[in-house]
């Protein structure tokens, strides 16, 4: 009875609210329930000081460049740039375009990144070859919460994609081009920074991020009794 009544409420809410309103967002997560977010900020990367900037002799470059946030590495592993605001429950959206033809490397969003910038946090990743995953960063290592899987939602090769990461309580979800591709629960991290990440398995990886929208979660109705 509880689930049936909640399903009716979900369908009503989805019919009343568009998938993405001007200043709000309503999502239905089958493994969680209803999540509503109110737009907190839109980052168009017009200011060079808005996000973390780094350029090193080790082949890593991060920073605002020509109206986008560019992340580049020539080394195996993950690199990331963070913003300046800590959050708990949050929805992040960003447009991302690969700048190199190495389609096996990845890029994506980070939520609840550690404030000491040591790699801890949740990573919502995709590759231009059509794969996605949700990873938990633990210092210098990554633990797959959702291992790499293929999705037809990903626009392949050098094309832009819209990524959405949902972090609500212990629940994590990944959307690609408005299609829900993964959900998982994990309780390791409760708060942290938003981030943008690239990951190299072999060769250079270079990506441009733009129009990052941050939503503060205002309503979360769990479907589980």
N, C-alpha and C positions, 0 to 999 in steps of 0.2 A: 504493500500500500504506500509506503514511504517513497519508494523509487518511482512508482507510477505517478504519484502526485508531483514529485519533483520534475519528472520528465515533462509533464504538462506545463509547469512553470518555466522550464527551460525553453520549450517551444514558443511559449508566449513571449518571453524576453527576446529571443532571437528574431521573432517576427516584428517586435516593436523597435528594436535597435538594429541598425545596419552593422555589418561586420566591422567596419571602421568608420566611426563618425568623425566630425571635424575635431572635436576635442575629447573623444572617448572611444573606448573599445570594449566590446562584449564578446567573450569566447565561451564555447562549450567544449570542455575537455572530458571525453567519455570516461576516463579513469579517475576523474576528480569531481567535476561539476561545472558550475558557472563561475567565470572570472570576469569581473569588470574593472577596467582601468580608466583613470582620468589623466589626460595628457599633462605631463609636468614640464617637458621642455622639448625643443626641436633644435638639434645641432646641425648646422649647415657647413661647418668647418670653414668659415670665412675669417676667423681670428686664429692666428698662429699660436696663441697662448692658451687656447681652449682645452687642449688635451696634452698628454705627456709627449715630450719630444726627446728623441735620442738619435745620435749618430756616432757610431764607433768604428774603430779600426778592425773590429771583428766581423764586419760585413752585415751589420744590422742597422736599418734606418727606420725611424718612426717619426711621424709628425704631419702637421697640416701643410699641404702643398697644392697650390692652384685650386683652392676651394674643395678639396677632398682630404681625407685622412689616409695617408699612404703608409703601408707597412711592408717592409722588405727584409728578407734574410737570405743569405747564401749558405747558411749552416743547417744541419739536421736539427729537428726539434721545434718547439713552440716559442714564439715571441709574442709580446702583447703590449699594448699601450692602454693606460687607464685614464679615467676622468677624475674630477676633484670632489665628487659627492658620494657619500656612503648611503646605501639603501638596504632594505630588507626584502619586502615583497615588491616585485617590479616586473614590468613587461618592457622589453627592448626591441626595437625594429631598426633595421639598417639596410640600405642598398649597397651591394658590393659587386665590384667588377674585377676579375683577374686581369693583370697586366702582363703576364708571361704565359707562354704556350705550354707550360709544364702542368698538365691537367691532373696529375696524381697528387699534387700538393693541395693543402687545405687552407681555409680561412673561415672566420666566424665571429660570434659574439661571446662575451664572457659576462657572467653575473656573479656577484658576491666574491669578487677577487679580493685577496688578502691585502690589507692596507700597508703591509710592509713590502709588497710587490715581490713575493717569493714564489709565485706560481700557483698558490692555492686558489681554488675557485671552480666554477662550472663552465665548461667550454662547449658551445653549440656550433658544430663544425660541418662544413660541406666541401666537396671537391668539384671542380668543373667536369670531371669524368662521370658525375652522377651519383656520388656516395655522400652519406651524412652520418654523423655520430653525435652522442653526448658523452663528454669526458669529464672526469673529476681530476683536476690538477692537485697534486700532492708534492709540494716542493719541486724537485726536478723531474718527477715522474707523472704519468697519466694513467688513470684507471678507467677503462671503458664502462660507463653505466649503460649505454646503448652502443653496441659495437657497430662498426662500419657496415652499412647496408645501402643498397641501391634504391633510388626513387626517381620516378618519371617526372616528379614535380620540379626537378632541378633543370634549369636551362643550361645546356652544356657549353663547354669550351669558353671562348672569350665573349661572354654575354653577362648582363647584369642579373642579379637575383635579389629578391627581398627576403631577408631572414628575420624571424621573430623568435625571441627567447622568452619563455614564461618561467618565473621563479616565484612560487607562492607556497609558503610554508615549507613542507618537505617535498613538494611536487614540482617537477621540471617538465617542460614541454618545448618542442621545436616545431616551428612552422617554416615552410619554404614556399615562397610565392603564394601565400595565404592557404596553403594546404598543410594540415597537421600530419607530421610524419613520425613523431616519436613522443612518448611520455614515459616517465620513470620517477621513482621516489628515492630520495636520499636525504639524510639529516645531518651531514657533516658540517655544512656551513649555513649560518643563519643571516649574515649580513656581509657587506663589502662593497667594492666599487664595481661600476660597469667598465667593460673593456672591449677592445677589438684585437683580434689575434690572427696570425698566420702560422702555418705549420709546414715545415719542409721535410719530406721523406727522402728526396734526392734532388739535387740541383736547386736553383734559385726559385723563390716564390715572392711574388710582388702583387699587391692588391690595393685597390682604391675603395674606400668606404665613404658614403655620403648620406645625408638626411637621416641622421640617427634620432629617433623619437623615443623618449622615455615616458612611460606611463606608470603612475603610482596606483597600485591595486587598491580600489575603493570598496569592492564587494567580492567576496569569495564564498560560494555556497557549495559545500561538499556534497556529492551525490551518495557517498557511502553512509549507511546508517550507523 
